[in-house]
Amino acid sequence: MIIFKYLGYVFKYIIMLAGTMLLLITFSIIYNPLKAQTKLIGKIMKGPNDPLEYANVLLLQFKDSSLVKGTISDKNGQYIFQKTSKGKYLLSISFTGFEKAFISPISLTNEDYTSEMGEIVLIKSLEDLKSVNVVAKKQLFEQKIDRMIINVSSSITYAGGSALEVLERSPGVLINQQNSTISMNGKEGVAVMINNKINRMPINVIVEMLSGMSANSIERIELITSPPAGMDAEGSAGYINIILKSTTESGTNGSYAITGGFSHGESAQASMNFNHRKKLLNFFGDFSFSRTRSRQLWDVYNKVIYQGKTKEIYLDVYRPSLQLLYNYKFGADYTLSDKTILGFIISGYSNQQSRTWNNHSELRIDQNIDTILFITNHEINNWSNLSGNFNMQHSFNKNEKIFINANYDYYYSNNPVEYINKYYDANSNFIYDHYMESTKRTPITIWVAAIDYTKNLSAKINMEAGMKGTLSGFVNKTETHNLFQNNWQKDELLSSIFNLRENILAGYVSFSVALNKATTIKAGLRYENTFSNLGSEKQRDIVDRNYGNLFPSFFLSRTFNEYNLANFSYSRRITRPTFNNLAPTTIFVDPYSYFYGNPALLPSINTSFSGSYTFHKKILSISYSQEIRPITNYLPKTDAATNIRSYSAENQKNLLTFTTAVTIPINFFTWWTSQVNLSAVHQVMNVYIKETVNEIKQQYIMATLSQTFALPNDVSVEASGSFNSGGFFGIFIRKPYGAVNAGIQKKFAKHRSSIRLNAVNILNTMATNIYVDLPERNLVSHFILYMPYPAYRLTYTYNFGNDKLKQVRKRVTGAEDVKQRVE
């Protein structure tokens, strides 16, 4: 079997990463000064024979009350401080509703012994509890059973940046801004969600939108590699779910943030979110705006051999751009009764981008200059969106619930481009010029209706089931005109109107079974039927498909003790061709290169297995996937006679991916925490080039490292770095890249605000450098894209309103539950 063929690679990476993990653990032990191995234990009680669980116990220095260690009591009321050095200490014990207790002094003098503190009984507070002020800081990275969570709001270096920059520094995520692709764990076909809702724009537009979305408005990002049956089967690589900030406190509250910065141009951002909750009604909303001026530099090289002659193209591109991005959301929840909650959300955005392409191109034959081109393209690319959602949650009883969602999405794209091409001979003498203009207008409408049902069949068995229907369609109208003798003439070959309709009907059922206290399994099956029809005003049924697929999923979780946990998952998924990839329209970069659609694209099917083991919050994971008919974007094809190069999405034969990864949190001191993520990937892809199958392989390592330092006076410093040794982009291979980032934050508790200064990509090492070198197939290309440049930003954040957490009825709405709200 093919899996055994590559089993050696898996063990190779396990040994390599396990060794790295052991080295880091050893370093953390050696780094700390040698200390006495004294154990301090005791019990917290709230009455005779009545232990108090979750009491907060702090060990403080006696001389200045500075924090040494902290812990909480277990269900038996017991607390333990391991490996405490000798010295003089103060013990602080606190719990909501009880008077705080202090014990001092505590003197530890001997080594390798246990100091018993006995039982401590807390006294109930005489004051009524009016409110509780909750302050917590989440870890930057959190590993769950089926996803990695990146708590963006916990990071200093993310402040003032964009959502795309956050993803570029996320474990296992690769961004190619030149080709506008996103891959995760070495696989393309990532589905992007915002607030649990799939964004159905073309991936290149999503990349542009994320580049303008402020990280200040993001609460967390979820990298979901093994989605359950309740989620759409779309996306062979899984989901990237961007959760925007929200609040659930009662009263009126919220926050706003303002950022100013500079990279290769000025940038400004502003964002605000608010929440008003009173009795049965809750209003919420957010708004963000960004204005970014930037530039890109491209270096492109292509070579073909035709009739014994070597033809080369050297292309330099300078592309300044200005982007304005507006995002807004407004919604409300109303508690109709104790069992029923109604809600609605209205959201949208406007992404306005204008840019100029200044291209200098040299055509060489046998290394001698033949023709020189100076090309100026003026482009406007505007996307807008308006979405509406109605949701209802009804509880039949505490064990049985139903969720109903209805959605409408409207997208509109307007993309006019003006081309000015000037030709010169080898001696820079003007020959002629050519003027061309194109327009593309695309309205997209999507209707979605979903119903989800959950029921606890018993104390150990839970069932989920649901149905969903998606009706979508678009009209893609393109026109191209050429200027001849001062008259604009329509180019009929490059002008068209295409219509696409795609309907997806789905149903699923899954069961979660607790076999015992330590073992849980979850198994689900999803069925999706897809109907797609693409036609034009000249030809109907260019694409006419109707197909159904089953998508099983299986999860197994085994807890050995509080420090050891094992997980296993299996899933099958699909990646359908995007609307833009199917529509056979043509988009020019210059007279010698263009992109076009491919109506012959077929959906790809991905089968994946993964397993992980957690030991003291350190995680080792292994995954294997096999994708049939993977879709690679921008496969280059060259007409050797004319040296014109075209790019389109194509189906390849298959893609095999092995990934091993470790996640290591390290707490050197109470004021210094660290997070290390390492991944090793081995990929084998069989691609079609000129109707022959070619095997290409790639092995690379991804690493992210973050360090956080908590300093006195509410000052904190963060430094982070990322490195990637390569990776696939279609059939292209990417060269190593990485980034170093740093930031400092000062909090003003009295004024409920903070200020952050950060620098990202300090060493300017985030260039996209990709190539394909297959001279035997007459295919040699090299692209370098220089972006983003080092950026420096200053962010001010202010929290307003009621920050006291009051007792609010705990509930789950369609907007808060991933499984029931997926669109």
C-alpha positions in Angstrom: 0.0 0.0 0.0 1.1 3.5 -0.7 0.9 4.5 3.0 3.6 2.0 3.8 5.8 3.5 1.1 6.0 6.8 3.0 5.8 5.4 6.6 9.6 6.0 6.9 9.1 9.7 6.4 6.6 9.8 9.3 9.0 8.1 11.7 11.8 10.3 10.5 9.8 13.5 11.4 8.5 12.0 14.7 12.1 11.4 15.8 13.2 14.9 14.6 10.4 16.7 16.3 10.4 14.6 19.4 14.2 15.4 19.7 13.5 19.1 19.3 10.7 18.9 21.9 13.1 17.1 24.3 15.8 19.7 23.7 13.4 22.6 24.5 12.2 20.9 27.7 15.7 20.2 28.7 16.7 23.9 28.0 13.8 25.1 30.1 14.9 23.0 33.0 18.6 24.0 32.7 17.8 27.6 32.2 16.2 28.0 35.6 18.7 28.3 38.5 19.0 25.2 40.6 16.5 25.3 43.5 15.7 23.4 46.5 13.0 20.7 45.9 10.6 21.7 48.6 6.9 20.8 48.3 4.3 23.0 50.1 0.8 21.5 50.5 -2.4 22.3 52.4 -6.2 22.2 52.3 -8.8 25.0 51.9 -12.1 24.4 53.7 -15.4 26.4 53.8 -16.6 24.5 56.9 -16.0 21.3 58.9 -15.5 18.4 56.4 -16.5 20.7 53.6 -13.6 21.3 51.1 -13.6 24.3 48.9 -12.8 23.7 45.2 -11.3 26.4 42.9 -10.0 28.6 45.7 -7.3 30.9 44.5 -4.0 30.3 46.3 -1.0 32.6 45.8 2.5 32.2 47.2 4.1 35.7 47.7 7.5 36.9 48.6 7.4 38.0 52.3 9.6 41.1 51.8 7.6 42.8 49.0 4.5 40.6 48.4 5.6 39.9 44.8 4.0 36.9 43.2 6.1 33.7 43.1 3.6 31.0 42.2 -0.2 30.6 42.0 -2.6 27.7 41.9 -6.2 26.7 42.7 -7.5 24.0 45.1 -8.8 20.8 43.7 -12.2 19.0 44.4 -10.7 17.9 47.8 -9.7 21.5 48.6 -6.0 20.6 48.3 -3.4 22.8 46.8 0.3 21.9 46.0 3.3 24.1 45.3 6.0 21.9 43.7 9.7 22.6 43.7 9.6 25.7 45.9 13.0 27.2 46.7 13.9 27.9 50.3 13.0 31.3 51.7 10.4 33.4 53.5 6.9 33.6 52.1 3.4 34.9 52.5 0.3 32.8 51.6 -2.8 34.4 50.2 -6.1 32.5 49.8 -9.3 34.0 48.3 -12.6 32.9 46.8 -15.7 34.7 45.8 -18.1 35.3 48.7 -15.4 34.6 51.4 -13.0 36.9 53.3 -9.4 36.8 51.9 -7.1 34.9 54.3 -3.3 35.5 54.8 -0.8 33.2 56.4 2.7 34.5 57.3 5.5 34.1 57.7 6.2 30.8 56.0 9.8 29.8 56.3 11.2 27.0 54.0 14.8 26.1 55.0 15.4 22.4 54.2 15.7 20.7 50.9 13.8 17.7 49.5 10.9 17.6 52.0 7.2 18.3 52.2 5.9 21.2 54.3 2.3 20.6 55.5 0.2 23.7 56.1 -2.9 21.8 57.3 -6.5 23.0 56.8 -7.4 26.6 56.4 -11.1 27.5 56.9 -12.3 30.6 55.0 -14.9 32.9 56.6 -17.9 34.0 54.5 -18.0 37.6 53.5 -20.6 39.8 55.3 -21.1 42.0 52.3 -23.5 41.0 49.5 -21.8 40.3 46.2 -22.8 43.1 43.9 -20.6 42.3 41.0 -17.5 40.5 39.9 -14.7 42.1 37.8 -13.2 39.3 35.7 -9.7 39.8 34.2 -8.1 37.0 32.3 -5.4 36.5 29.7 -5.6 33.6 27.3 -2.7 31.8 25.8 -1.8 33.0 22.3 -2.2 29.4 21.0 -4.7 26.9 22.3 -4.9 23.3 20.9 -8.3 21.7 20.9 -9.4 18.3 19.6 -10.1 19.4 16.1 -8.6 22.9 15.8 -5.9 25.3 16.8 -7.2 28.6 18.4 -5.1 31.8 18.0 -6.2 34.3 20.6 -5.4 37.4 18.5 -6.6 39.9 21.2 -3.9 38.4 23.6 -1.0 39.4 21.4 0.8 42.7 21.4 2.5 42.3 18.0 -0.8 41.7 16.3 -2.2 45.1 17.3 -2.8 47.4 14.4 -2.0 44.7 11.9 -4.3 43.0 9.4 -6.0 39.6 9.6 -3.8 38.4 6.7 -0.7 39.2 8.8 -2.1 37.2 11.6 -2.6 34.2 9.3 0.8 34.5 7.8 2.3 34.0 11.3 -0.1 31.2 12.2 1.1 27.5 12.6 0.7 25.6 9.4 -0.8 28.4 7.3 0.8 29.5 4.0 -0.3 32.7 2.2 0.7 33.4 -1.4 -0.3 37.0 -2.1 1.1 36.9 -5.6 -1.3 34.0 -6.6 -3.8 34.8 -3.9 -3.9 31.4 -2.4 -4.2 30.1 1.2 -3.1 26.6 2.3 -3.1 24.9 5.6 -0.8 22.0 6.6 0.4 21.9 3.0 -3.0 21.7 1.4 -5.0 24.2 -0.6 -8.8 24.3 -0.6 -9.2 26.2 2.6 -12.7 27.5 3.3 -12.7 30.9 5.1 -15.4 31.7 7.6 -16.1 34.9 9.4 -18.1 34.5 12.6 -18.9 30.8 11.7 -20.2 31.8 8.3 -18.5 30.7 5.0 -17.3 33.6 2.9 -18.2 32.7 -0.7 -16.1 35.3 -2.5 -13.3 34.3 -4.8 -10.1 33.4 -2.9 -8.2 36.3 -4.4 -10.8 38.8 -3.2 -10.8 37.1 0.3 -7.0 37.6 0.5 -7.4 41.3 -0.4 -10.2 41.7 2.1 -8.2 40.1 4.9 -5.2 42.3 4.0 -7.4 45.3 5.0 -9.2 43.8 7.9 -8.0 45.2 11.2 -6.6 42.7 13.7 -8.0 45.0 16.4 -11.5 43.8 15.7 -10.6 40.1 15.9 -11.1 38.1 19.0 -9.6 34.8 17.8 -8.9 32.7 14.7 -9.7 29.0 14.6 -7.7 26.7 12.3 -10.1 23.7 11.9 -8.4 20.8 10.3 -10.9 18.1 11.1 -14.4 19.5 10.9 -17.3 17.4 12.2 -20.3 16.2 10.2 -22.3 19.3 11.3 -20.1 21.5 9.2 -20.2 21.8 5.4 -18.0 19.3 3.6 -16.5 22.1 1.5 -12.7 22.7 1.9 -10.4 19.8 1.6 -7.8 21.5 3.9 -10.4 22.5 6.5 -11.7 25.9 7.7 -10.1 29.1 8.9 -12.8 30.7 11.1 -12.3 34.4 12.0 -14.3 35.4 15.1 -14.8 39.1 15.6 -14.9 40.7 19.0 -18.1 40.7 20.9 -19.3 41.0 24.5 -21.9 39.3 26.6 -21.9 41.5 29.7 -25.0 43.1 30.9 -25.6 46.8 30.6 -23.9 48.9 28.0 -20.3 48.3 27.1 -17.8 48.0 24.3 -14.4 49.3 23.1 -12.8 51.2 20.4 -9.3 51.2 18.9 -7.3 53.7 16.8 -4.1 52.8 14.9 -1.7 54.9 12.9 1.3 53.4 11.2 3.8 53.4 8.3 5.3 50.8 6.0 5.9 51.7 2.4 3.1 54.2 2.8 0.8 55.4 5.6 -1.9 53.3 7.2 -4.8 54.1 9.5 -7.4 52.0 11.2 -10.3 52.5 13.5 -12.7 50.0 15.0 -15.5 49.9 17.6 -17.8 47.3 19.0 -20.6 47.7 21.5 -23.2 45.6 23.3 -26.4 46.7 25.2 -28.1 44.0 27.2 -31.2 44.6 29.3 -33.6 42.0 30.5 -35.0 40.2 27.4 -33.3 42.3 24.7 -29.7 42.4 23.6 -28.3 44.8 20.9 -24.8 44.4 19.5 -22.7 45.7 16.7 -19.3 46.6 15.4 -17.7 48.8 12.8 -14.2 49.0 11.4 -12.4 51.1 8.8 -8.9 50.9 7.4 -7.0 53.0 4.8 -3.8 51.5 3.6 -1.3 52.8 1.0 1.2 50.2 -0.1 3.2 49.0 -3.0 4.4 45.7 -4.5 7.5 44.9 -6.4 7.6 41.9 -8.8 10.5 40.2 -10.5 9.3 37.6 -13.1 11.4 35.4 -15.3 10.1 32.9 -18.0 12.0 30.8 -20.4 11.1 28.5 -23.3 13.0 26.9 -26.1 11.5 26.9 -29.6 13.1 25.7 -32.8 16.5 25.7 -31.2 16.1 29.3 -30.0 15.9 30.3 -26.3 13.2 32.8 -25.6 13.2 34.7 -22.3 11.0 37.3 -20.7 12.3 39.5 -17.8 9.5 41.5 -16.2 9.7 44.1 -13.4 6.5 45.4 -11.8 6.0 48.4 -9.6 2.5 48.4 -8.2 1.4 51.1 -5.8 -2.1 50.7 -4.4 -4.6 52.4 -2.1 -7.2 50.3 -0.2 -10.2 51.5 1.7 -12.1 48.8 3.6 -15.3 49.3 5.6 -16.8 46.5 7.7 -20.0 46.7 9.7 -22.4 44.4 11.7 -25.5 45.1 13.7 -27.8 42.5 15.3 -30.2 41.8 18.2 -31.4 38.8 20.2 -34.8 38.8 21.9 -35.8 36.2 24.6 -39.3 35.4 23.5 -39.8 33.0 26.4 -37.7 30.7 28.6 -37.5 28.3 25.8 -37.3 30.5 22.6 -34.8 33.1 21.5 -35.1 35.0 18.2 -32.3 36.9 16.6 -31.2 38.8 13.5 -27.9 40.1 12.1 -27.3 42.6 9.3 -23.7 42.8 8.1 -21.6 44.0 5.1 -18.5 45.5 3.8 -17.1 47.6 1.1 -13.6 46.9 -0.2 -12.4 49.6 -2.6 -9.0 49.2 -4.1 -7.2 51.2 -6.8 -3.8 50.4 -8.1 -1.4 51.1 -11.0 0.8 48.5 -12.7 4.0 50.0 -14.0 5.6 47.1 -15.9 8.9 47.0 -17.7 9.4 43.9 -19.8 12.3 42.7 -22.0 12.0 40.0 -24.5 15.2 38.2 -25.3 16.1 35.7 -28.0 19.4 33.8 -27.4 20.2 36.3 -24.6 19.9 39.3 -27.0 17.2 41.9 -26.5 14.5 41.7 -29.1 11.7 44.0 -27.8 11.2 46.3 -24.8 7.8 47.0 -23.4 6.6 49.7 -21.0 3.2 48.9 -19.8 0.9 50.9 -17.5 -2.3 49.4 -16.2 -4.8 51.4 -14.2 -7.1 49.1 -12.2 -10.1 49.5 -9.9 -11.2 46.5 -8.0 -14.3 47.1 -5.8 -16.2 44.5 -3.9 -19.3 45.1 -1.8 -21.5 42.8 0.3 -24.8 42.9 2.2 -25.9 40.0 4.3 -28.9 39.3 6.4 -29.5 36.5 8.9 -32.5 35.4 10.9 -32.1 32.8 13.6 -34.2 31.0 16.2 -33.3 28.7 19.1 -36.0 26.7 20.8 -35.5 24.4 23.8 -38.1 21.7 24.1 -36.4 20.8 27.4 -32.9 20.9 28.8 -31.9 17.9 26.7 -33.5 18.8 23.4 -33.0 21.9 21.2 -33.6 23.1 17.7 -31.8 25.8 15.7 -33.2 27.5 12.6 -31.1 29.8 10.4 -32.1 31.7 7.2 -29.5 33.8 5.3 -29.3 36.0 2.3 -26.0 37.2 0.8 -25.5 39.7 -2.0 -22.0 40.4 -3.5 -21.2 42.8 -6.3 -17.8 43.2 -8.1 -16.8 46.0 -10.3 -13.3 45.6 -11.9 -12.4 48.0 -14.8 -8.9 48.0 -16.1 -7.1 50.3 -18.6 -4.0 49.0 -20.4 -1.4 51.2 -22.1 1.3 49.2 -23.9 4.3 50.9 -25.5 6.7 48.9 -27.7 10.4 49.7 -28.3 13.1 47.9 -30.3 16.4 46.7 -28.8 17.9 50.2 -29.1 15.0 51.8 -27.2 13.5 53.3 -30.3 9.7 53.7 -30.2 7.8 51.3 -32.5 4.1 51.6 -31.6 1.6 51.7 -28.8 -1.6 49.8 -28.0 -4.5 50.9 -25.8 -7.0 48.5 -24.4 -9.7 48.6 -21.7 -11.7 45.9 -20.0 -14.6 45.8 -17.6 -15.9 43.0 -15.4 -19.1 43.2 -13.4 -20.3 40.3 -11.3 -23.4 40.2 -9.0 -23.7 37.1 -6.8 -26.7 36.1 -4.8 -26.8 33.3 -2.2 -29.8 32.0 -0.2 -29.2 29.5 2.7 -31.7 27.8 5.0 -30.6 25.4 7.7 -32.2 23.5 10.6 -30.2 21.8 13.3 -31.5 19.5 16.0 -29.7 18.2 19.2 -31.0 15.7 21.7 -29.4 14.0 24.7 -30.6 10.4 24.2 -29.2 9.4 27.5 -26.7 10.6 30.0 -23.9 9.2 27.8 -25.3 9.6 24.3 -25.9 12.8 22.4 -27.4 13.1 18.9 -27.1 15.9 16.4 -28.9 16.1 13.0 -29.7 18.7 10.5 -30.6 19.7 6.9 -29.4 22.6 4.8 -30.1 24.0 1.4 -27.9 26.5 -0.5 -29.1 28.2 -3.7 -26.5 30.4 -5.4 -25.9 32.1 -8.7 -24.0 34.8 -10.5 -23.8 36.7 -13.8 -20.3 37.5 -14.9 -20.2 40.2 -17.6 -16.9 41.1 -19.2 -16.2 43.4 -22.1 -12.9 44.3 -23.8 -12.3 47.2 -26.2 -9.2 48.1 -28.3 -8.4 51.6 -29.6 -7.9 51.7 -33.4 -7.5 55.0 -35.2 -9.1 56.9 -32.2 -12.1 54.6 -32.2 -12.8 52.0 -29.5 -13.8 48.7 -31.0 -15.3 45.8 -29.0 -13.2 42.6 -29.0 -15.9 39.9 -29.3 -13.5 37.1 -28.5 -12.7 38.6 -25.1 -16.3 39.8 -24.3 -18.9 37.5 -22.8 -21.8 37.0 -20.4 -21.7 33.9 -18.3 -24.4 32.6 -15.9 -23.9 30.1 -13.2 -26.3 28.3 -10.9 -25.2 26.1 -8.1 -27.6 24.4 -5.6 -26.4 22.2 -2.7 -28.7 20.2 -0.5 -27.3 18.5 2.5 -28.2 16.4 5.5 -26.2 15.0 8.4 -26.5 13.0 11.6 -23.9 12.4 14.3 -23.7 10.7 17.7 -21.4 11.4 20.6 -21.0 8.5 23.0 -19.2 8.6 26.4 -18.1 5.0 26.7 -16.8 5.7 30.2 -15.3 8.6 32.1 -12.1 8.5 30.1 -13.2 7.6 26.6 -15.5 9.4 24.2 -16.3 8.7 20.5 -18.1 10.8 18.0 -19.2 9.5 14.6 -21.1 11.3 11.9 -22.3 11.0 8.3 -23.1 13.9 6.0 -24.6 13.7 2.5 -24.4 16.5 0.0 -26.0 16.7 -3.5 -24.6 19.3 -5.8 -26.1 20.7 -9.0 -24.0 23.1 -11.1 -24.9 24.7 -14.4 -22.7 27.2 -16.3 -23.7 28.7 -19.6 -23.3 31.8 -21.7 -25.5 33.8 -24.0 -23.8 32.0 -26.9 -23.6 28.4 -25.5 -25.8 26.8 -22.9 -24.8 24.0 -20.5 -21.0 24.5 -20.8 -21.0 22.8 -17.3 -24.0 20.7 -16.3 -23.3 18.4 -13.4 -25.4 16.7 -10.7 -23.6 14.6 -8.2 -23.9 13.3 -4.7 -21.3 12.4 -2.1 -21.2 10.9 1.4 -18.8 12.4 4.0 -18.2 10.3 7.1 -16.3 11.5 10.1 -15.0 9.8 13.3 -13.4 11.1 16.4 -12.0 9.2 19.4 -10.7 10.9 22.6 -9.1 9.0 25.5 -8.1 10.7 28.8 -5.6 8.7 30.8 -5.2 11.3 33.6 -5.3 15.1 33.9 -1.9 15.4 32.2 -2.3 12.7 29.4 -4.8 12.9 26.6 -4.9 11.1 23.2 -7.2 12.0 20.2 -7.8 10.3 16.8 -9.9 11.7 13.9 -10.9 10.6 10.4 -12.8 12.7 7.8 -13.6 12.9 4.1 -14.1 16.3 2.4 -14.7 18.0 -0.9 -13.4 21.0 -2.7 -15.6 22.4 -5.5 -14.2 24.7 -8.2 -14.8 28.3 -7.5 -17.1 30.4 -9.6 -14.2 32.4 -11.0 -12.2 29.3 -11.9 -15.1 27.8 -13.8 -16.1 30.9 -15.9 -13.9 30.9 -19.0 -13.1 34.6 -18.9 -9.7 36.1 -19.6 -7.8 38.7 -17.5 -4.5 40.2 -18.9 -1.4 41.1 -16.9 0.5 42.2 -20.0 0.4 41.2 -23.7 2.5 38.1 -22.9 0.6 36.7 -19.9 -3.0 36.3 -18.9 -5.3 34.3 -16.6 -8.4 32.4 -17.8 -11.1 30.2 -16.4 -11.5 26.4 -16.9 -15.0 25.1 -17.1 -13.7 21.5 -17.2 -12.6 21.6 -13.6 -13.9 18.7 -11.4 -14.3 18.7 -7.6 -11.5 17.1 -5.5 -12.0 14.6 -2.7 -9.8 14.5 0.3 -9.5 11.7 2.9 -7.5 12.4 6.1 -6.4 10.7 9.3 -4.9 12.4 12.3 -3.8 11.6 15.8 -2.5 13.6 18.7 -1.1 13.1 22.2 -1.1 15.7 24.9 1.3 15.6 27.8 1.3 18.4 30.3 -0.1 20.8 27.7 2.6 19.7 25.2 1.1 18.3 22.1 2.5 15.9 19.5 0.3 15.3 16.4 0.6 13.3 13.2 -1.7 13.5 10.1 -1.9 11.8 6.7 -4.2 12.9 3.8 -4.8 11.8 0.3 -6.5 14.1 -2.1 -7.8 12.9 -5.5 -8.0 15.4 -8.3 -6.5 18.3 -6.3 -7.1 21.7 -7.9 -3.9 23.8 -8.4 -4.3 27.4 -9.1 -2.4 29.2 -11.9 -0.9 26.3 -13.7 1.4 27.9 -16.3 1.2 27.0 -20.0 3.4 28.5 -22.7 2.9 28.9 -26.4 6.6 28.4 -27.4 6.1 30.0 -30.8 4.7 33.3 -29.5 6.2 33.1 -25.9 2.7 33.9 -24.5 2.1 32.4 -21.1 -1.4 31.6 -19.8 -2.4 30.5 -16.3 -5.5 28.6 -15.2 -6.7 26.3 -12.4 -6.3 22.6 -13.3 -7.0 19.2 -11.7 -4.0 17.1 -10.9 -3.8 13.4 -10.3 -3.3 13.2 -6.6 -1.6 14.8 -3.6 -0.3 12.9 -0.5 0.6 14.9 2.6 2.3 13.8 5.8 2.5 16.3 8.7 4.0 16.0 12.2 3.8 18.8 14.6 4.5 19.7 18.2 3.1 22.5 20.3 5.1 23.4 23.4 4.1 26.1 26.0 7.0 26.9 28.3 6.8 29.0 31.5 10.3 30.0 32.4 9.1 32.3 35.2 5.8 33.8 36.2 6.8 36.9 34.2 8.2 35.1 31.2 6.1 32.7 29.1 6.9 31.1 25.7 5.0 29.2 23.0 6.7 27.0 20.4 5.0 25.5 17.4 6.9 23.2 15.0 5.6 21.3 12.0 7.3 19.1 9.4 5.6 18.3 6.1 6.3 15.8 3.4 4.3 16.0 0.2 4.1 14.1 -3.0 2.1 15.4 -5.9 1.5 13.8 -9.3 0.8 16.6 -11.8 -0.2 16.7 -15.4 2.2 18.6 -17.6 1.6 18.4 -21.3 -0.6 15.3 -20.9 2.1 13.4 -19.0 2.2 12.6 -15.2 5.1 14.1 -13.3 5.9 13.4 -9.6 7.2 16.3 -7.6 8.1 16.1 -3.9 8.6 18.7 -1.2 9.8 18.5 2.4 9.7 21.6 4.6 9.6 22.7 8.2 7.3 25.5 9.7 8.1 27.1 13.1 6.6 29.9 15.1 7.9 31.2 18.4 6.5 33.8 20.7 7.9 35.2 24.0 5.9 37.3 26.4 7.4 39.3 29.3 5.2 40.8 32.0 7.1 43.8 33.5 6.2 46.0 36.5 3.7 48.9 36.2 1.4 47.0 33.8 4.0 47.0 31.0 4.4 43.9 28.8 6.7 43.1 26.0 6.3 40.5 23.3 8.7 39.1 20.6 7.7 36.6 18.0 9.2 35.0 15.0 8.2 32.6 12.2 10.1 30.5 9.7 9.1 28.3 6.8 11.6 26.4 4.8 9.4 26.0 1.7 6.2 24.5 0.4 4.0 23.9 -2.7 2.0 26.6 -4.5 0.2 24.7 -7.2 3.1 23.1 -9.0 5.4 25.9 -7.9 7.8 25.5 -5.0 8.4 28.3 -2.5 11.8 29.2 -1.1 12.3 29.8 2.6 11.0 32.9 4.3 10.2 34.2 7.8 9.6 37.2 10.0 10.7 38.7 13.3 8.2 40.9 15.2 8.2 42.8 18.4 5.9 44.9 20.5 5.4 46.7 23.8 2.2 47.5 25.7 1.3 49.8 28.6 -2.0 49.4 30.3 -3.8 52.2 32.2 -6.1 50.4 34.6 -7.5 53.6 36.0 -8.5 54.9 32.6 -9.4 51.4 31.2 -7.2 51.8 28.2 -3.9 50.7 26.7 -1.4 51.7 24.2 0.7 49.4 22.0 3.7 50.0 19.8 4.8 47.2 17.5 7.0 46.4 14.6 6.4 43.5 12.1 8.6 41.9 9.6 11.5 43.8 11.0 14.2 42.1 8.9 12.1 42.4 5.7 12.2 38.6 5.0 8.6 37.9 4.0 9.2 38.0 0.2 7.2 35.4 -1.8 9.8 33.6 -3.9 8.4 30.7 -6.0 9.6 28.8 -9.0 9.1 25.8 -11.2 12.1 24.4 -13.0 11.2 21.6 -15.5 13.3 22.2 -18.5 12.5 18.8 -19.9 8.9 20.0 -20.1 9.9 23.4 -21.5 8.6 25.0 -18.3 10.9 27.3 -16.4 9.4 30.2 -14.3 10.5 32.3 -11.4 8.4 34.8 -9.4 9.5 37.1 -6.6 7.0 39.3 -4.8 8.3 41.8 -2.3 5.6 42.4 0.3 4.8 43.2 3.0 7.5 45.6 4.0 8.5 46.3 7.6 5.6 48.1 9.3 5.5 50.2 12.5 2.2 50.9 14.2 0.9 52.6 17.3 -2.5 51.5 18.7 -4.7 53.1 21.4 -7.6 51.0 22.8 -10.3 52.2 25.2 -13.0 50.1 27.0 -16.2 51.9 27.8 -19.4 51.2 29.7 -20.1 48.6 32.4 -17.2 46.2 32.9 -18.7 44.4 35.9 -19.8 40.9 35.0 -23.3 40.3 36.3 -25.3 37.2 36.5 -26.6 36.7 33.0 -28.7 33.6 31.9 -26.4 31.2 30.2 -27.7 30.3 26.8 -26.5 29.4 23.3 -27.8 31.2 20.3 -27.3 30.4 16.7 -24.7 33.1 16.5 -22.6 31.6 19.3 -22.4 27.9 18.5 -20.1 26.8 15.7 -21.8 23.6 15.0 -25.3 25.0 14.6 -24.4 28.3 13.0 -22.2 27.1 10.2 -23.3 28.6 6.9 
